[in-house]
Amino acid sequence: MESSRGESPLGIAQRKIYEENSKALLSAHVAQQKHYILLTSNSLAHESMEMSH
């Protein structure tokens, strides 16, 4: 059985796995970036408080 694009069931399954893995990697990267931003923000706030005392 083929899809309307002429893709075999194996090709469809492989594409789906690739897309799901790509989403997982992107989500992990976004979470890592948010964590880095939070750490940087906290560090800057801490330095600012130290300088004001």
C-alpha positions in Angstrom: 0.0 0.0 0.0 1.3 3.5 -0.9 0.3 6.9 0.2 -1.0 9.5 -2.2 2.6 10.7 -2.6 3.7 7.3 -3.7 5.5 6.6 -0.4 5.7 3.0 0.9 4.5 2.1 4.4 8.1 1.7 5.5 8.9 5.1 4.1 5.9 6.6 6.0 7.0 4.9 9.2 10.6 6.1 8.8 9.5 9.7 8.2 7.2 9.6 11.2 10.0 8.4 13.4 12.4 11.0 12.1 9.8 13.8 12.7 9.1 12.6 16.2 12.9 12.4 17.0 13.4 15.9 15.5 10.6 17.3 17.7 12.2 15.6 20.8 15.6 17.1 20.0 14.2 20.5 19.4 12.2 20.4 22.7 15.4 19.4 24.6 17.3 22.2 22.9 14.6 24.8 23.8 14.6 23.6 27.4 18.4 23.9 27.6 18.3 27.4 26.2 15.6 28.5 28.7 17.7 27.0 31.5 20.8 28.9 30.3 18.8 32.2 30.1 17.4 31.6 33.7 20.9 30.9 35.0 22.3 34.0 33.3 19.5 36.2 34.6 20.0 34.9 38.1 23.7 35.5 37.9 23.2 39.0 36.7 20.7 39.7 39.5 23.1 38.4 42.1 26.0 40.5 40.8 23.8 43.5 40.8 22.8 43.0 44.4 26.5 42.5 45.4 27.5 45.7 43.7 24.7 47.7 45.5 25.9 46.7 48.9 
